Amino acid sequence: MRHLPFLVSVSILIVSCSHRKPTAPEARDPLRALYGPWFDFNLELPPDSSGTLKGMIFQGPGRQSGLKVRLEPQTHTLEGTLSGRGASYKFEVWSSEGSLVPGSFKAPSGPVERLAPCEVVFANRTTSPDRLPVRVEFTVQDNDSGDCHRK
């Protein structure tokens, strides 16, 4: 009888532990914690136009698509110039890993023709051939609950 309380406690411990399902650790890219999720973007630039994003420099003319960059969860800026009468400049961003803070995709400078949550088009509809500054700001978050997330 002396061993009965010990046997009952061990039995309860074994029964309570055996009902728990094991969980596998979440598989994550270790670099994602340091450098943020991957983002894809497209850039269409007219001749003599340029753009800079996270140290990468882009020169027009041409369409550059399928570009990838890791973006930390913070505010990022694309800056550049739009040259030429009637010219347009397009920037589009999305991610299958992260997203943008809802409403954070903005174009604070430049001749904006169209602005959407993940895309901006600048267009020079004046008669001036001058170089016009363009700027896009957006805030990245490391989850898929915001804007510009695609699976």
C-alpha positions in Angstrom: 0.0 0.0 0.0 2.9 2.3 0.6 3.7 2.4 -3.1 0.2 3.0 -4.3 0.3 6.9 -4.1 3.6 6.9 -6.1 2.1 4.5 -8.7 -1.0 6.6 -9.1 1.0 9.8 -9.5 3.3 8.3 -12.1 0.2 6.9 -14.0 -1.4 10.3 -14.1 1.8 11.9 -15.3 2.2 9.3 -18.1 -1.5 9.6 -19.2 -1.4 13.4 -19.3 1.8 13.5 -21.3 0.7 11.0 -23.8 -2.3 13.0 -25.0 -0.1 15.9 -26.2 0.7 15.9 -29.9 4.3 16.7 -30.9 4.8 19.9 -32.9 7.5 20.4 -35.4 9.5 23.6 -35.3 8.5 26.1 -37.9 10.8 25.9 -40.9 12.0 29.5 -41.7 14.8 30.9 -43.7 17.4 31.9 -41.1 18.4 34.9 -43.3 14.8 36.2 -43.2 15.1 37.0 -39.5 18.2 39.2 -40.3 17.3 40.7 -43.7 13.5 40.4 -44.0 11.3 38.6 -46.5 11.9 38.5 -50.2 10.0 41.0 -52.4 9.5 40.9 -56.1 9.3 44.0 -58.2 9.0 45.3 -61.8 10.3 48.6 -63.0 9.6 50.2 -66.4 11.9 53.1 -67.2 12.0 55.5 -70.2 15.3 56.6 -71.7 17.5 58.7 -69.4 15.5 57.8 -66.4 16.7 56.1 -63.3 15.8 54.6 -59.9 17.5 53.5 -56.7 16.2 51.0 -54.2 18.2 49.7 -51.3 21.5 50.5 -53.0 20.6 49.0 -56.4 20.7 51.5 -59.3 18.4 51.0 -62.3 18.9 52.9 -65.6 16.4 53.3 -68.4 15.3 52.5 -71.0 13.6 49.2 -70.5 11.4 46.9 -68.5 13.1 45.1 -65.6 10.9 42.4 -64.3 11.2 39.5 -61.9 13.7 41.4 -59.7 14.1 40.2 -56.1 15.3 42.0 -53.0 15.1 41.2 -49.3 13.4 44.1 -47.4 13.6 44.5 -43.6 10.4 45.3 -41.8 10.7 49.1 -41.9 10.0 52.0 -44.4 11.8 51.8 -47.7 12.2 54.4 -50.5 12.6 54.2 -54.2 14.0 57.4 -55.6 14.6 58.3 -59.2 14.1 60.6 -62.1 11.6 60.6 -65.0 12.9 62.1 -68.2 11.2 63.0 -71.5 7.9 64.5 -72.6 5.1 61.9 -72.6 7.3 59.4 -70.8 6.0 57.1 -68.1 7.7 55.3 -65.2 6.2 52.3 -63.5 7.1 50.6 -60.2 5.2 47.5 -58.8 6.1 45.4 -55.7 4.7 42.2 -54.1 5.8 39.3 -51.9 4.9 35.7 -51.2 6.6 35.9 -47.8 5.8 39.3 -46.4 3.5 42.2 -47.1 3.2 46.0 -46.9 1.6 47.7 -44.0 -1.9 48.5 -45.3 -2.0 52.0 -46.9 1.8 52.6 -46.6 2.5 52.5 -50.4 2.7 56.2 -51.2 4.2 58.5 -53.9 5.1 61.7 -52.1 6.8 63.3 -55.1 6.6 63.1 -58.8 3.9 63.4 -61.5 1.6 60.5 -60.4 -0.7 59.3 -63.0 -2.0 56.2 -61.2 -1.5 55.0 -57.6 -2.6 51.6 -56.3 -1.7 49.7 -53.1 1.2 47.9 -54.8 1.9 50.0 -58.0 2.6 53.5 -59.1 2.8 55.0 -62.6 4.4 58.4 -63.0 3.9 60.2 -66.3 5.3 63.5 -67.7 2.3 65.0 -69.4 3.8 68.5 -69.6 5.7 70.0 -72.6 8.9 70.2 -70.5 11.6 67.6 -71.3 13.2 68.3 -67.8 14.1 65.5 -65.5 11.4 65.2 -62.8 12.1 63.6 -59.4 10.0 60.6 -58.4 9.8 59.0 -54.9 7.9 56.0 -53.6 7.7 55.0 -49.9 6.3 51.8 -48.4 6.6 50.0 -45.1 7.3 46.3 -45.0 6.0 43.9 -42.4 7.1 40.3 -41.9 3.7 38.6 -42.3 1.2 38.0 -45.0 -1.8 40.0 -43.6 -1.1 43.3 -45.3 -1.1 44.7 -48.9 0.8 43.3 -51.8 1.0 39.7 -50.5 0.6 37.1 -53.3 0.8 33.3 -52.8 
